[in-house]
């Protein structure tokens, strides 16, 4: 599929501007500004949409431009392009969030990997139905959460006992 013109993503805005103006025709310079095109591109677009020469000026009916934009917007190719752009934007946002998260480094000591629930770090308190963590900043909180996760991983039974107050919760049959 060939690349679509940059102005395709602005069709709704361009159409709105054209609907708001009370002019029967628009000239090449207006098309350049509206669509973000250079002179030659504007003339080619106006030709494609049905523009004509009036003296030394190339013009096109405002209604013709609106009709041409509506035809493009109603087409399947336009919807596909909008969907592609939305998916691309979503992917780029996800990559940016992932990069930001990957940039965060959580400094931990090797002992953390052997953490136990009975010996949680200072500032981390686990009681039945309640977890309380005191922290000095986002990285400190992440470090303490990582340490807690390691302790849970190392001894889930002790974690469950502390979290529910000694009595194991009933297992619900599947």
Protein Blocks (a to p, Z undefined) as FASTA:
>chain_A
ZZddfklmmmmmmmmmmmmpccfbdcfklmmmmnopafklmmmmmmmnopacehjaccdd
fklmmmmmmmmmmpmklmmmmmmmmmmmmmmmmmmmmmmmmmpccdddfklmmgcfklcc
ehiacdehiacdddfbfklmmmmmmmmmmmmmmommlmmmmmnoopacddddZZ
